[in-house]
C-alpha cells in the first residue's frame, strides 16, 4: 500500500510504502543563507516531514544531498553532523 503525505501542487512531501518513508525536493526556505544555514533549514524541514509521517531521522536508511559548490561541502557536513548527533 502507498500512502502519500503533505500534498503540494506538483508532488507529495513524503510517500510511504512498506514502512519506508521517501522524501524528495526539500530545500531551504532562505537561499541567501550560507551553506551551513541552508543545510540546517532543509534538515529541520526534513525532520518535520518525517515526524508528520510517523517516522524520524533515527530510522534513516540513506540520504542524497546535492550542492552546487563542492567548496562548500565542509559547511554542509557541519550541519549534517550536528543534525545527526541530536
N, C-alpha and C positions, 0 to 999 in steps of 0.2 A: 504494500500500500504506500502511496506517495502522499505526503502532507505538505502543503505549501503554507509558509508563514510570511506575514508582513508584505502584502501586495503593493507594488509600485505601478506606475503607468506602463512600464515595459517588462517587469520581471517580479520575482519574489525575492526578498532579502535572504530567505532561507528555505531550503527544500529538504524534507526529511524522508528517508527511505531505509527500511530495515534497521531502524535505530541509529542511523548515522545522519547527522545534520550537515548539509553542504551550504556554504555561503559563497557569494561572488559579488564583485563590484563594490567593495567597501573602500571608500576613500575619505580623507579628512575633509571637514567642512571648510576649514580656513587654509587655503592653499598658499597663503602668504607666510605661514609659519615656517621656521626652519625644518629640516627633515625630521629631527627628533620629535618636534611638536606635532607635525603631521602624522607621523607614525603613531604617537601616543593617542592622538584623536581617533585615528582609524581603529586602533586596538580597543579603545573604550567602546566604540560603536559595535565592534565585533563581540565584545563581552556582553553587551546588552542584547544583541540579536540572539546570541547563544542562550542567555538566561530566558528571554522571552519564548524561546523554542524548547525550553525544558532541558537545556544542556549547560555546559560550562567549559572553560578553557582547560580544566583538569582532564577532560576527555579528548583533548586534541590529538588527532592522528597525523595530520600533515598540514602544511601551510605553504602557499606560494605567494611571495611578496614581489612586486615589481617596482623598481625605482628607475628614474630617468638618468641619474648621475651616479655611477659607481664610486665616485669620490666622496659621496655622502653616505656610503654603506655603513661606516662606523657609527654615525648618528642613529641610523635606523637600527643597528644592532643594539645600541644602548637602550633604546626604547623597548625593543623586543625582549631583551634580557630582563629589564626591570618589570615588564608586564608579566612575563612567565614566572618570575620569582614571587609574585604576590598571590 
